[in-house]
Amino acid sequence: MGRVNEGDRTPDAPPYGSDFLQLDAGDASGAGKADWLALRLRQVGSRLPPTRVLAAELRVSRGVVTEAYRRLTEDGHVEGRRRGGTVVVAAPAVAPPASPPPSPADHARTVADTEPGTLFDGVPGAEIFDALRAVRARVDFTPGQPDLAAFPRTAWLRAERAVLTELSAEHLGYGDPRGAPQLRAAVAGWLARSRGIRVEPDEVLIVAGTAQALTLLHPVLRAEGIDSVAVEDPGSLGTRQHLLHGALATPPVPVDDDGVRVDALRATGARAALLTPAHQFPTGVVMSGERRRELLRWAEDGGLIVEDDYDAEHRYDRPPVPALRALLADHVCYAGSVSKLLAPALRIGWLVPPPRHRAALTEAKRFTDLGNAVLPQLVLARLMDSGDLERHLRLLRGRHRRRRDAMIEAIGAHLPGATVHGAAAGLHLTVTYAPQVSDTDLAAAALGRGVKCQPLSWHRQLPGRPGLVLGYAATPPGAIADGVAAIGQALRDLS
């Protein structure tokens, strides 16, 4: 390489010195400082300071540093960087540290990599979704997964540039734990337009998705003496796991064609219920008007409804029904997010609690994380206010409708006799079939053929027909047809 550049740095090159490199010449023996320095610099694997700077900071002769740099150069451990005017040390190949004992999730991933079918053995634990996500599949029908390739990057970048251009210094400090005022105002407007909910911005609490909303609710409910939250059956396994993690019992309430059975809800004695009335997960049932009136009477008698409005924007064949929160504000705690509309990675959602719970939930949010990251909140507010989010939703509806239709057609061709549920909305379909083969066996066989889906029994506490929950939003029509064909072949082979 020739002589090492000694540091005529360009103005943008950072002045790394011995403090940054974590060097102390006191660690070296008197006769071997150049050897010691060369070894330590190989281990650091970072940009090097000029020889004169490093010699002065280590209080050694410049010859020691020059000799160390020469040895690194001759050994091929450095390369020149023209703009930096410095030397970069190649990181050495070292043996990896001893691995810690595997966690349950690590074990599940290992099993999934080698024996995919074993994922569906026994009762699914808390790590099951992480383990299933880690499994490679040629077709992924995971429910609730949006089309991440459709994320509006251009609109997001445009909004982000506008936000950063206008951003004042005060916005870079700690924000309001309830959320940025701009986003709370934008969410209030969004809920009024899309869900018929009329709220003031101060009634909105910004959270890191519905999962955090439930976590914040745990201590608030227990402080009211509530130790159980009734859940729909079938109903979301993940949601049920969150409640159980918060030491709340989850008595099951059957769902029929009109929605959750309020007579069975009363029979549980639970004072709170977690429901998905606009598009029940996983059956897709929309709660009927009469059933809504029954439910609201239950709430007026002292019950609390936690309304998970997880994908109500995605309607195809009928207008969305109003949210329960629009009808009975004092007894409904409303939760929503952009996880199904934009991407789960944003970790942005909202909670609109009854007035009596607002202060306690704000306090819980404050002591959890001091509030969500402010910059993404401001960008999302810009998307909502500009109309870009609604334009994105219109694009998604057309794409999702075509994919839903492709799945229904494929089910008709390859799963004759299966019943399709929940086609009018959402990002998934549920299919049930005659109980000749367990749905866990079918899901395992499908995964063996490279198709990932969830058995309906995962989402049940009560007995019921076997079935599969099949997400279609993230999969092109051709792959949907191939995946359903593989499931149909797996069912025939098992039968």
Disulfide bonds with the S-S distance in Angstrom:
none
